Amino acid sequence: MLLLVMAVIDFRTGLLPDRGNLYLAGLGLMMAGLLGTLQDALLGALLGAALLFALRTLSRGGIGLGDVKYAAAFGIWLGWQGTLLALALSFALGACLALVLLGTGRLGRRDRLAFGPFLSAGAYLSYIGGAAFWSAYEVLL
C-alpha cells in the first residue's frame, strides 16, 4: 500500500517524501531483523542507493535524491537481488512509457517524468515475482 501512496505523491508533486521513505525503511529493517535477513537487506539498500546516486551524478540531477532514498528503502525489503530486478524493471517500464509519450507528442524532450511510480511498480513486481524470476534465470544458465 505504501508503494502506491509514494507513487501517487511523486506523480502529483514530483517529490518522494522523506517520511514515507523512513517509514518503509524502518518497517523493512524490523522485518529483516525478525527474519534474520539483515545482511541481505542492508546490501539491497546499499545497492539501490548506490546505483541511483551514480545515475543522479551522471545525469546531473535528472534523478532526485528522493528517488535515491526510495531505492534504499525498498532495497531493504527486497535484498540485493530483488533490488537489482526492481531497478531493471523500473527503467524498462519508464523507458517504454516515455517512448510512447514522446511518440504521441504528449511529452517533449525537455519535459520531466516522475520516476517514483516506476520505482514503485518495479519494486512491487520484484517483491511478488522476484524469486520466480531468479529461479528461471538460474535454469537458463
Secondary structure in CASP SS format (residue, H / E / C, confidence):
PFRMAT SS
TARGET T0000
AUTHOR 0000-0000-0000
METHOD secondary structure of the structure
MODEL  1
M C 1.00
L H 1.00
L H 1.00
L H 1.00
V H 1.00
M H 1.00
A H 1.00
V H 1.00
I H 1.00
D H 1.00
F H 1.00
R H 1.00
T H 1.00
G C 1.00
L C 1.00
L C 1.00
P C 1.00
D H 1.00
R H 1.00
G H 1.00
N H 1.00
L H 1.00
Y H 1.00
L H 1.00
A H 1.00
G H 1.00
L H 1.00
G H 1.00
L H 1.00
M H 1.00
M H 1.00
A H 1.00
G H 1.00
L H 1.00
L H 1.00
G C 1.00
T C 1.00
L H 1.00
Q H 1.00
D H 1.00
A H 1.00
L H 1.00
L H 1.00
G H 1.00
A H 1.00
L H 1.00
L H 1.00
G H 1.00
A H 1.00
A H 1.00
L H 1.00
L H 1.00
F H 1.00
A H 1.00
L H 1.00
R H 1.00
T H 1.00
L H 1.00
S C 1.00
R C 1.00
G C 1.00
G C 1.00
I C 1.00
G C 1.00
L H 1.00
G H 1.00
D H 1.00
V H 1.00
K H 1.00
Y H 1.00
A H 1.00
A H 1.00
A H 1.00
F H 1.00
G H 1.00
I H 1.00
W H 1.00
L H 1.00
G H 1.00
W H 1.00
Q H 1.00
G H 1.00
T H 1.00
L H 1.00
L H 1.00
A H 1.00
L H 1.00
A H 1.00
L H 1.00
S H 1.00
F H 1.00
A H 1.00
L H 1.00
G H 1.00
A H 1.00
C H 1.00
L H 1.00
A H 1.00
L H 1.00
V H 1.00
L H 1.00
L H 1.00
G H 1.00
T C 1.00
G C 1.00
R C 1.00
L C 1.00
G C 1.00
R C 1.00
R C 1.00
D C 1.00
R C 1.00
L C 1.00
A C 1.00
F C 1.00
G H 1.00
P H 1.00
F H 1.00
L H 1.00
S H 1.00
A H 1.00
G H 1.00
A H 1.00
Y H 1.00
L H 1.00
S H 1.00
Y H 1.00
I H 1.00
G H 1.00
G H 1.00
A H 1.00
A H 1.00
F H 1.00
W H 1.00
S H 1.00
A H 1.00
Y H 1.00
E H 1.00
V H 1.00
L H 1.00
L C 1.00
END
